[in-house]
């Protein structure tokens, strides 16, 4: 019996995913979580280990990148598939470099999810042909990286929240950090991206289709 844990803040998405998976795995045990805290709790507190996690990239509170980092600490062998509304070229490379087993876009997830699960439970990474080409380009390319690719995962999370209009205090609460720490991240982001205001960050994020 396969055990799959789905994390998404929208109940209708979880329900649809569950129905889809039960069509292919009628005897599967499928758990649900609506945020990263619930996801981590399910992993820590369950007597039986999960076989695979399918986690949304963007949920209220901590992000899918946060989930990957913590899961790697508490269950390093547990494969995590990240799903997102954003296309591969925006987030997939960062997600894979953070330790995810694969990246799925919600636009094609119904076609890809079963194949992805079958791949990652065998200990392999699920990588589409187009993403494999991007990975090859990222290794071989001598061109400069995009500005946001210079950010660490935590800086990237803070960057997205700043660009979406969140204040320092709001980000601190959402990411469970102190305001001072968030301000430090903001300073690093501004320096790395050679920008001086949140408005510039927002414009960049919109143009790069990151928010």
N, C-alpha and C positions, 0 to 999 in steps of 0.2 A: 504493500500500500504506500503510495507516494503522499508526502505531507508538504503542502504548499501554503505559504503565509503571504497574504496580499495586504499591502499598506497603501491606502489612498484616502484622502479626506472626504471624498464624495461616495456616499453609500450606494448610489446608483451604478457607479463605476465598479465598485467591489462586487455588487450583485451580478452585474453583467459578466465580469471576469469569472466569477464562481460558476455561473451557469455554463459558460463556454468550456471551462476546464472539466467540469463534471461530464460533459458530453464525451470527452476523450479519456477521462480518468473517473469512471463511475464510482469507484470505491475509494477515491482520494479523500484524505482529510484536509480540509481547506480552512485556514484560520484567517481572521481579519483584524486589521488595525487601522485607526483613522489618523494617526500621527506617529512621529518617530518614537515618542515616549512609550506609547502602547506597543509599538513594534518591538522595541528592545525588551520590554517587560514580557512579551510573549516568548521571546527567545530565551530569556534568562529563567523564567519560572515554569516552563513546560517540562514535564518529566521525559517526554520523548523529543528527540531532536527533529527539527524541520529539515526537509531535503532541499528546499529552495525558497528564496524570498523574492517576491515581485513588488518593487517599491516605487512609488511616484517620486519624481524628481523634486517637485515643488508642493509642499504641504505647509499649512500654518505652523509656525514655530520653526523647529529645526528642519534642515533640508535633507534631501536624499544623499548628498555628499556627506553630511554629518552621520547619517545612518550607516553608510558604508564604513566610515572610519571606526565607529563604535563596534559594529558587527565584526570587523576584522580583529578587534581586541578580544571580544568575548567568545566568538565562534569563528575562528580563522578559516575553517574548512567549509563554511556555509556559503554557497554561491548566491549572489545578489544580482538580480536583473533589475535595471532601472528603466522605468517607462516615463515618457515625457511628451508633452504636446509640441515640443520644439524639434525641428529636424536634426538629423545626425550631425550636420556640419557645425551646429552651435554648441553642443555639449558632449557628444559621444566620446571624443578623445580624452577630455578631462575626466569623465566618469570612469573610463577604462583604466586610466592612469591612477585613479584613486583606489582601484581594487575591485571594481564591479566585474561580474562575469559576462555582462552584455548590456546592450542599450537598445530599447524598443521605442519606436515612435507610436503614439496612440492612434495615428492615422492608419497604420498597418498592423497594429498589434494582434488583431483577430486572425490575421494570416500567419503571423510569425511566432506567437506565444508558445504553441506546443513544440514547434521545432526548436525554439530557444531553450525551453525547459529540458527537452531530451538531450540537448547538447551539453548544458552546464551540469546536469546531474552525473554526467560521465567524466566530469573534471576538466572539461574543455571550456573555452570561451566562445560565446556566440557572437560572431562578427559577420555582418553582411558584406557582400562583394564591394559595394560602394564604400563602406567603412574601411575595409581592408586596403583599398586604394588610397584612402586618406591617411591611414597609418603609414603606409609606404612612403607617401609624399612627406609626411612629418619627419620621417627618419632621414630621407635623402635630400630634402629641400634645404638649400642654403639661404633662402630668403628669410627676412626678419619675421618674428612671430607677431601676431596681432597683440595690441597692448594688453588686453585682458588675459591673454594666455601667460603673461608674466606673473600673474597673481597666484598666491597660494590658494588652496581650497577655501580656507576660512576668509581670506581677503576677498575672494570671489563672491562668497555668500554676502558679506557686508557690502560689497560693491553693488550687487543686484538690489539690495534693500535700499541703499542710498539712492540709487538711480530710480527706484520706484516711488520715491518721495518720503520714505520713513525717516524719522528723526533719530538722533543718537540714542535718546532714552528709549524709544520704541524698539530699536534694534537690540539694545542691551537686554530688554525684557524678553524679546522673541528668541534670542540666541543664548539666554542665560549667562550673559557676560556683564561686567561692570561698564558703566558709561565711559570711564577712563580707558578701558581696554578697547572699546569700540572706537573712541577718538584716536587712539594710537593706530588702529587698523586703517581708519580713514586717512590719516596722514601718510601712511605707507602707500595706500592706494593712489592718492593724489601724486605722490612722488614718482611711483612706478609708471603711472599713466600720463604723467606730465600735464596734469589738469589742476585747476584752481578752485572749482566750484562744483556743487552737486548738480547744477544745471548742465554743466559740461558732461558729467558722468551720465546723466539722463539722456542727453542727446546722443552720446556715443552708444549707449545700450540700445536705444531705439533703432539707430541706423544699423547696428550689428545684429538686430533681431534677437537680443538677449532677454528682453522683457516684453 
